Amino acid sequence: MFIAIALQCSAILLLALVVGGWVDWPSARSVVLGGGAAIIPNGLFAMRLAVQRGRTPESYPVIFILGEFVKIGLTIALLAAIIRYAGDVRWLWLMIGLIVALQVPLFAAFLPGTRNKRSPLS
């Protein structure tokens, strides 16, 4: 799970550098803000699931579902705070940063060494 967070951070920083060089640096700032609105809640959720590992397996689905709701709520709250306090926000680049950060973890399963060793499909 932490590999997906690192992949998100890498993708957003790379995208911000490309956008900064291609468009302008305020747009790159908006990419980072949009990506951060997804990365911060995902990181907190990953830490919560890591803490849960030693507990009973029966409580895991409840923690997972509640964590997803909290993650969505925190993402919305961070976006609202960005809109209110960040000043000059480029909406297109903010949304692109958010979408990229939300989609990148889908590719984490294709990285070598990230598949579950106990899975019959691996």
N, C-alpha and C positions, 0 to 999 in steps of 0.2 A: 504494500500500500504506500509506503514511503517512496518507493521507486516512482510511482505515478505522480507524487507530489514534486519530486525532483524533475521529472520529465515536463510537468506543467511549468515550473519555474524556468527551465531551459528554453522551452518553446516561446514563452512570453518575452523573455529577455532577447532572444534571437529576433523575434518579430518586432520588438521595440527598436532594436538597432537597425533593422531593415527599414522600418517606417521612418525612423529619425533621419536616416541618410537619404531616403527617397522622397519623403514628403516634407516634414519638419519635426522639430523636437517637441512642440506642444502636442502634436498628434501621437508621438511615441509615449509621452506622459499619459495620455488617455488610454493607450493600449495597456500600459502597466497598471493603471488604476482599475480598468475593467478586468484584467487577469487577476489582480490581487483580490477583487471581490469574490472570485471563485476559489482561489488558492488558499486563502486564509481559512475559510470554513472547512475546506477539504483537509487541510492539515490538522485542524482541531479534531475533526471527525476521525482521522487516522490515529491520532494520539489516544482518543477515547476507546477505539477498538483495540489498540495495543494494550491498554490497561485492562480491558475485559478478558483477555486471553486466559488468565488464571482462574476465572470464575466458572460457575456451573454452565454447561452448554444450553440448558433450558432458558436461561435469561438472555442469551445472545440475540435471538430474533427481536425481542422487545427493545433491547439497547440499540440494535441496528435501525429499526423503524423510527424510534424516537430521535436517534441521531440524524437520520435523513431529514426529518421535519425541522430539527434545529438548524441543520446545515442550510436548508432552503430559506428559512427565516433569517438567518444571519447574512446570507448572500443578498437578500432583498434589503435588509437594514444597511449593509455596507454600500449598496448602490444608492440608496436614499441619502446616506451621509456624503457620498461622493458628489451627488447632484447638488446638495445643499452647500457644502463647504469647500469644494475643490476649485471653484472659480471657473476659469476658462476650460470647459470640457468639450472635446470634439466627439460628438455623439456616435458617428460612424465608427471611429477607431475605438471608442469605449466598448461598443457592442461587439466589434470584431475581437478585441482582446478577451472579452467575457466568453464568447463562443469558442474561441481557440482553446482557452483554458478548460472549458467544460468538455471539449471533445478529445483532447490529447490523451487522457487516461485510457481511452479505448485502445490506443496503440501500445500501451504498456505490456499487454499480454503477448505481444509479438517480439519483445526483447528477449534475448537469450538469458536463461537463468531465472526467469520470472514465473515460469509455469509451476503449478503445484506438482510436486514429485509423486504424490499419492494418487493423482488423477489417472483413471484408466485410459484417458485420451492422450496423455503425454508420452 
